[in-house]
Amino acid sequence: MMATDYRRFLNPEVVSKLKGMELKARMVVEGFIAGLHKSPYHGFSVEFAEHRQYMPGDSIRDIDWKVYAKSDRYYIKQYEEETNLKAYLLLDCSASMGYSSGASPQTKFDYALTLAASLSFLMIKQRDAVGLTTFADQIMQYIPPRSAAGHVHVLLHQFANLTTASTTDLALPFHEMAERIKRRGLIIVISDLFDDPQRIISGLKHFRHRKHEVIVFHILDPREKDFAFSGEAIFEDMETGERITTLPWQIKKDYVRKFKDMVELISSECRQARIDYYMIDTATPFDKALYAFLAKRERLY
């Protein structure tokens, strides 16, 4: 089963090329990793850093039993060597992510899973810690960041078992995660961003307010961008089941204009907040999109 998972999410040719690439943090993050990322720490330390509340997925070996004896609550000990760059993958699992017009061989969700798997492999290879949060209209699952090589197996197993469901509410999961994550790190959002743009922006800016670096991958099907449908069509909302019958060419002009306005609003707000925004459509070969993203980060940072 695991071999199949690797073939599905980590193409061997892509993996071989990733071995020579890096994903560098642009801003100061709370950690230290041999000069790869900027850090507020001056040197490497194994001293105790802080406690944080135990969460499902944490190793029980890290529980501070003395604190438990005093408070009857589980807390985890964290050390400075554990505070290398921590990356948090926020993966949209709402029903709209399961869409494919047939203009590309993958649904948006399958494309997003492949992207998440490759980024996980890349960052764990460079000894960064990677966690996963899946969400739709609320947080569905949270796996804390780990940097151990074996953690990629944990993430791949989760990717292989994920499905899309429910409606979209990006703001609530964003605000909840912004409050939960205490130390500065890297937030990577992978979503089609089909929600109220103002609420999306509010959630993203909450991460920046907490000093996190943020990357947004806006995953879209080509037809969602150009609305190039022909003939009478029935459009069904994948999240509510609502249907409308229309002639696409009659509404195409208005749709494309509103779509461009939405993208411009989100992208401009991201630029102002120093959030990296990347739009990718599922017809773009995955490896081409990923290499272009990494190469651009390398040039800029």
N, C-alpha and C positions, 0 to 999 in steps of 0.2 A: 504493500500500500504506500509506504513512504517513498519508494523509488518512483512510483507513479506520480506522487505529489511533486517530487523534484522536477520531473519532466514537464509537468503542467505549469509550474510557477517559475522555475529556474532553468531556463534553456542553457545547456552546457556551453554553447557558443557565446551567449551573453555573459555568463559567469566568467569565462576565460578573459573577456575583455574588461570586465569590472575589476579584475585583480590588479590592474594597473591604474585604477582611478581612485579618487578620494572625494568625499563630501565634506567640505570644510565649513565650520561655523563662521558666519560673517561677524557676529558680535561677540562680546565677552560672555562666556558661559561659566558656570560654577564647576570647575573641574581642571584637570591637568592631564595632558596626554602627549608627552614628548614633543611639544611644540606644534602639534597639528592644529590645535584650537587655541585661541586667546583665552587666558585664564586670569582671574584675580588673585590666584594663589602663587606664592613665590617658592616653588620647589615642590617635591613630592612628599606626601605625608601619609602615615598609616594611623594617625591619631583619630580618636573618636570625634565625629562631627555633630551628630544630633540624633534624637529619637523621632520616629514618625509612627503613626498608628498602623498596625498590621492590616493588610488587605489580602483578599483571596488571591492565591498565586505566589505569595511570599514564602520563602523557605522558613520552616519552623526553627531551623538552626540559628536564625538571626534574631529570634525573640529574646528580649531582655527579661529573664524570669524574675529578677529582683524587682523590676518595676511592676511586673504582673502581681507579685506577692503584696506589694503596697497598694496598688490601685485596682486590682482585679480586672485589668484591661491589658490587651496584648499590644506591645510596642516593639518596633524593630530598631536595632542599632545600625547606624550608618557611619561609615568611615570615609576619610578624605579620598582614599583610592577608589571608593565606590562612586565618587562624585565626578568622574570623567564626564564628557558630554553625555547627557541623557536625552534621547530622542523619543518623542511620543507620536506614534502614528495614529491619527484619528481617521477612521475609515467609515464612510457613509454606507450604511446597509439598508437604506430606505428602498421601497419598491421601485421607484423611478430609475434606480441604478441598474435594474435588470433589463433596461430597454436596448434593443438593437433594431435598426431600420433595415438591416441587410446590406447596408452600404459598407460595412466592415465585417470581418469574420467573428468579432467578439462583442458581447454586451459590454456596457460601460463597467459593470461590476467585475467581470472577468479581467478586463483591462486594468482596473484599479487593483485587483488582487495581485496581478503579475508585477505591477509597479511597486506595490507595498513589499512583496517578497524580495524583489531585487534590491530595494533600498535597505531592507533589513539585513540582507546578506552583506551588502557593502559596508554598512556601519559597524556590524559586529566584527567583520574582518579587520577593520581599523581600530578595534578594541573599544568602540563606543557602546553604550547601553541603549537598547531599543525596547520600547513597550508598545502595546497595542490597545487602543480603545475603539470598540465598534459602537455605532449609534444609529438611530433613525430619528424618532421623536423624543428619545431619551437614551441614556447610556445603556447598552445591552451587555457589554462585557469589558472588563479591564484587566489587562495583564501588565504588571509592573515592569519597568525597564531592567534588562539584564544584559551583561556584556559577555557572558560565558559562551564559548563556541557552540555548545549544545543548545543554546537558547533558540537558534535559528530553526531547530527541529520542532521546538514547541510552537513557534509562530507558524511554520508551514502546516503543522497539524491543524491549527486553528483556521488558517486560510482555507484548507481543504474541506472544512465542515461548515463554513459560513454560507448563509443564504440571505436573500433580500426579503424584507417584510416591513410592513407598517408605513405610516406617513412620515413626512419630513418635518423636523423642527431643529434646525442647526443651532440656534441661539442657546437653547437650554443646555445641551451637552457641552457647548463651548464654555459657557459661564461656569458650569459645574467643574469642568476640568481645570479651568483657570484658577479656581479657588483651591482645588485639591493639590495641584502641583506647587510645591513650596520653593524649590530651588530653580534658578534660571536654567533653561534648557532649550531644545529645538522642538518646535511643534510642527508636524507635517500633516496638513489636512488634505484628504483625497475625497473629492465629492463632485457631484454635478451642480451643486449650489442652487438647486431648484427650491428656493424659499424667498421670503421677503428680504431683498438686498440690504435694507437698513438694519434688520435684525442680525443678518450675517455679519455685517461690518461691525456692529456693536460687540458681538461675540469675539471676533478676531482682535479687535482693539483691546479687549479685556486681557488677552494673552500678552499683548505688547505693554499694557499698563503694568503687568507683573514682570516685565523685563525679559520675556522669552523672545527668542528668534522664531519667526513664523514663515513657513513656506506653504503656499496653497496651490494644489494641482486641481485645476478645473477640468474635469473629464466630461466630454460631450460626444454624442453621436453626430456624424456629419450633417444629417438631415435636421438636427436640432439647431444647427447654425444657419443653414441656407433654405430650409423649408422647401426643398425641391421635390415635392410630391406631385404626381400627375393623376388626373382623373378624380372623380368623386370619391371621397374618403370618409371613413368613420374613425374619429379619434377618441381613444379611451384613456382616461386618467388612470395610470397604473396603481395609484394609491387610494383613490376613492371609488373607482369603477364608473364614474360619470362618463357618458358618451355624447358626442355631437357629430352630426353629419354635415359636411360642408364641401365646397369646391376650393381646394387649396390655393389656386391662383388668385382667387378673389380676396384672400386674407394675407397672402404672402408678404406684400409690401408692408403692411402694418406690423405683422409678426417680426419681420427682419429688423424693422426700425426699433421696435420695443426691445428686441433681443440685444441689439447693439447698444442701446441706451443702458440696459442692465449691465452689460459687460464693462462699458466705459465707467459707470458709476463704481462698480466693485474694484476694477483695476486702478482707477485714479485714487480711490480711498486707500487702497493697499500701498500705492506708491508714497502717499503722504505719511502713512504710518510706518514706513520702512518694512513692509511685508512683501515678500517675493511672491508674485502671482504668475502662474504659468498655465495657459490654456492648451489642452491637448485633445485632439479628436481621435476617435478610435480607429479611423482609417489610416492614421500615421503609424508606420511600423514601430512597434514598441521600442526596439533597440535604438532606432534613430532618434526618437523623442527623448529617451533617457540619456544618451550620449550628448545630445545637444544641450540638455539641461545641465549636466555635469561640466561640460566644457565651458559653458557660459559662467557658471559659478567660479570655475578655476580662473578665468580671465578677470572677473570682477573682484574676487576676494583672495 
